[in-house]
Amino acid sequence: MKSIKHYFEHSRISLFILAITFLSLGALGLGLTSIQASNRSAYAQGREVRVIGGDAFAGQTTNVSVALVAQGDENTVRFSLNFDPAVLSDPVVVLGSGAAGATLGFNAGQAASGNLGIAIALPSGQTFAVGQQQIATVIFTVASSAPAGPSQIAFGDSPVARAVFDASAVSLTAAYSSGAVNVIQPNPVPMLVGLSPFSAASGSPSFTLNVNGANFVDGARVRWNGSPRTTTFVSSTKLAALIPASDIANPGTATVSVVNPAPGGGISGGLIFTINNGAPTISGVTPNSATVGSSDVTITVNGTGFLSGSKVRFNSTELATTFGSDAQLTATVPASSLTTGGVASITAVNPAPGGGTSNSATFTVNSQVPTIANLSPGFAIVGGQQFTLTVNGTGFASNSVVRWNDSDRMTSFVSATRLTATIPATDIASQGTANVKVSTPAPGGGTSNSAPFFIGAQFTSVSAASFQGNELARESILAGFGLNLATQTQFASAQPLPTNLAGTTVRVVDSAGTDRLAPLFAVSSQQVNYQAPPGAVDGLATVVATSGDGKISVGALPVTRVAPGVFTASGNGLGVAAAVILRARSGSPQTFESMVRFDSAQGKFVSVPVDLGPATDDVFLVLFCTGLRFRSSMTTVSATIGGTNAQVGYADLAPGLTGLDQANIRIPRSLVGRDSELDVVLTVDGKVANTVKLYIK
């Protein structure tokens, strides 16, 4: 005997279990009925236990309800159901909605023979409500091979005898009405074999598509890319569907499938229907030209047969394309395709299936006329090694060539503003000036301006005050060193300064490519003192010194806004400052005092101790400088003397003296008594000048 599900909820549970157990063995069915047959077994009109069936789909589960038409005094109902085990199997019983709180027991030990025993009991003292109550649901598995049609489910007495009891366990009379389930075999899943036709040209009119296959049923629908189309059932192996012109308006592919309706049914696999493209034709392109270095250019391509998936090509490069109509496309020619002059081919390509490439139209990329701004480096030492020359400017193309004295040099394109060229050692084997140009071939193009490149001996420039050369300020006084710089020594004798002394000139080509002659203070064979020419812009400049006998010396000039330097008595940026003391005494005129003298015994300049005098004296150190006149503001100028902060009252050009600047510093009275040589440190715009000396008593 299979296991029995038990629920223990009232005082009569042991009797109930005993009854179910014995009834399942068929031993005491009639005996228990006799025991319970009392004076209260009178017939009650209308009490009925019913089987309520419904549709049952083969291969699935189905629910069968058992209902009690109750009179209001029923407490316990038990019965057996008889069914065809070839159709229904594996029963599972659950309480119905009208039997809430009841105890359910069922015996499926004879289910394989088509018998199922069920007992339902409410808790002690409770009864079913008057009316039809769903007391149980039996869940059956319907055999896949079950024949279509009704399958009977009847009441029986094995393994559980039919009976209804009231709350006192008195047997009540009831009618038992059988029922049935209507077995339905599901529709099969359709299968596709072929399409006729299997392709069409885009833009064709509507047509009838014949779909061939198997397992079609009346009500089957043809689907086009998942959407149903009007379908005629011809036979189980053939359907006809109307395909509207809108479905084949554009080229591509569509997936055709068939859906059989429920019950069962389902969707078939898909077959591909091809909508073919045609090849386009180009009649013209607007605009049909652009200039090298242009930003992205939008072109309009006119013609016929264009599709939403058409692409415009620039030579072999596919462009970002927008479909306007079957007669017009627009496309973007990227700036990256406009770096080289030439004639490009414009075509339109329609995609597969079908499709193809149009005839070609021309698009001309005109090169710009190049312009040179500057060269880096702008000079080379005569006899040097091969080097790379950087040419900066505008309008360069990928096929531009750097020319050295009108001869082409190996050139690399970096950008529209920069080229590099390899300059062999033979080009700088002798001193002189080379003319550098850039040439760009047609279409468009042309030859640039000429930029000079200087080849000569080494010429090193430093601040004439600090003798430092990492940065050199605009309009500052500079000292240049080399060999054969002048045929004789000569000094400028008047202002404005000359730009030619003893035949020697100094040219400065700034980072913007502007060539200026520098004012000269003095020239000699190994030194030239000159001013950084007014107007030179910040950046690395080239300086060229040419002697009266044609000797050329070249070097770099790192021009910047501020680079302070303080002149010293020694003339080399070290030691005692080349300065004076200004004393302001109340009620007396200002006086200037020397703070440096030449010691002939030592053969050098030495400090003269400065006496700060009484507290009523204001004593100032007047430094002579260069390279500070373009300071951003006085707040960025500071000084220390012997490590003590000192007030700077003036820091600007020295009136009437070319290139010379001046800084007036109040000497702090806290320095009285130091009686030593102290460091003076001047800082301008965060840049520290050379340290100089001052002796304070």
Secondary structure, DSSP 4 states (H G I P E B T S, - for coil): ---------STTHHHHHHHHHHHHTTSSHHHHHHHH--TT----TT-EEEEE--EEETTSEEEEEEEEEE-S-EEEEEEEEEE-TTTEEEEEEEE-GGGTT-EEEEE-TTGGGTEEEEEEEPPTT--PPSEEEEEEEEEEEEPTTPPSEEEEEEEE-SSS--EEEETTS-EE--EEE-EEEEEEPPBPPPEEEEEES-EEETT---EEEEEEEE---TT-EEEETTEEE-EEEEETTEEEEEE-GGGGSSSEEEEEEEEEPSSB-EE---EEEEEEB---EEEEEES-EEETT---EEEEEEEE---TT-EEEETTEEPEEEEEETTEEEEEE-GGGSSS-EEEEEEEEEPSSB-EE---EEEEEEBPPPEEEEEES-EEETT---EEEEEEEE---TT-EEEETTEEE-EEEEETTEEEEEE-GGGGSS-EEEEEEEEEPSSB-EE---EEEEEEEE-EEEETTT---S-EETT-EEEEE-SS--SS-EE--SSSPPS-BTTBEEEEE-TT--EEEPPEEEE-SSEEEEEPPTTPPSEEEEEEEE-TT--EEEEEEEEES---EE-BTTSSS-SBBSEEEEEEETTS--EEEE-EEEETTTTEEEEPPBP--STTEEEEEEEEEES-TT-S-GGGEEEEETTEEE-EEEEEE-TTSTT-EEEEEEPPGGGTT--EEEEEEEEETTEEPPPEEEEE-
